[in-house]
Amino acid sequence: MMVEKIKHSLRIGHDSINSDIQEHIDACKLDLKRVGVKKIEDKDPLIIQAAKLYVKWHLNFEDEADRYRNAYEMLRNSLAMSGDYNV
């Protein structure tokens, strides 16, 4: 499950913010669709990485929101231009 992978990357062991993380994942998927990514599968490592970066950005993980935003946007834009993800 993507929520568990993201919680692990955030070093969170409790379940109290699962719904918040899921909302961020859903928003990330909508943002990916907005820019033309059509292949969005929960088991795809690049989609998982995009979601991790998106959540870390929005939660200002380790006070590095700008770093995670830039990384997310670069990955998102690369996926949008890739024939493997936009067809």
C-alpha positions as CSV (number, residue, x, y, z in Angstrom):
1,M,0.0,0.0,0.0
2,M,1.3,3.4,-1.0
3,V,0.4,5.0,2.3
4,E,2.6,2.6,4.2
5,K,5.6,3.2,1.9
6,I,5.2,6.9,2.3
7,K,4.9,6.7,6.1
8,H,8.1,4.6,6.1
9,S,9.9,7.3,4.1
10,L,8.7,9.9,6.6
11,R,9.8,7.7,9.5
12,I,6.2,7.6,10.9
13,G,5.1,4.5,12.7
14,H,1.6,5.4,13.8
15,D,-1.6,5.5,11.8
16,S,-3.0,8.8,13.0
17,I,-2.2,10.7,9.8
18,N,-3.1,8.0,7.3
19,S,-6.1,9.9,6.0
20,D,-4.0,13.1,5.5
21,I,-1.3,11.1,3.6
22,Q,-4.0,9.5,1.4
23,E,-5.4,12.9,0.6
24,H,-2.0,14.1,-0.5
25,I,-1.6,10.9,-2.6
26,D,-4.9,11.6,-4.3
27,A,-4.0,15.2,-4.9
28,C,-0.6,14.1,-6.4
29,K,-2.4,11.7,-8.8
30,L,-4.7,14.5,-9.9
31,D,-1.7,16.8,-10.5
32,L,-0.1,14.1,-12.5
33,K,-3.2,13.7,-14.6
34,R,-3.4,17.4,-15.0
35,V,-0.1,17.5,-16.8
36,G,-0.8,14.6,-19.0
37,V,0.4,11.5,-17.2
38,K,-2.0,8.7,-18.1
39,K,-0.3,5.7,-16.6
40,I,-0.7,6.1,-12.8
41,E,-0.4,2.7,-11.1
42,D,0.1,2.4,-7.3
43,K,2.8,-0.3,-7.8
44,D,4.9,1.7,-10.3
45,P,8.2,2.8,-8.6
46,L,8.2,6.2,-10.3
47,I,4.6,7.0,-9.3
48,I,5.4,6.0,-5.7
49,Q,8.5,8.2,-5.8
50,A,6.4,11.1,-7.1
51,A,3.9,10.6,-4.3
52,K,6.7,10.5,-1.7
53,L,8.1,13.8,-3.0
54,Y,4.7,15.4,-3.2
55,V,3.8,14.4,0.4
56,K,7.2,15.5,1.7
57,W,6.8,18.8,-0.1
58,H,3.4,19.5,1.4
59,L,4.4,18.4,4.9
60,N,7.6,20.4,4.7
61,F,9.5,17.3,5.7
62,E,12.8,18.2,7.5
63,D,12.1,21.9,6.6
64,E,13.0,21.2,3.0
65,A,9.7,21.9,1.2
66,D,11.4,23.7,-1.7
67,R,13.8,20.9,-2.3
68,Y,11.0,18.3,-2.4
69,R,8.8,20.6,-4.6
70,N,11.6,21.0,-7.2
71,A,12.3,17.3,-7.2
72,Y,8.6,16.4,-7.5
73,E,8.0,18.9,-10.4
74,M,11.1,17.6,-12.3
75,L,9.9,14.0,-11.9
76,R,6.3,15.0,-12.8
77,N,7.3,16.8,-15.9
78,S,9.6,14.0,-17.0
79,L,6.7,11.5,-16.6
80,A,4.4,13.8,-18.6
81,M,6.9,13.8,-21.5
82,S,7.6,10.1,-21.4
83,G,5.9,7.9,-24.0
84,D,5.7,5.2,-21.3
85,Y,3.4,7.4,-19.2
86,N,1.5,9.7,-21.5
87,V,0.0,7.3,-24.0
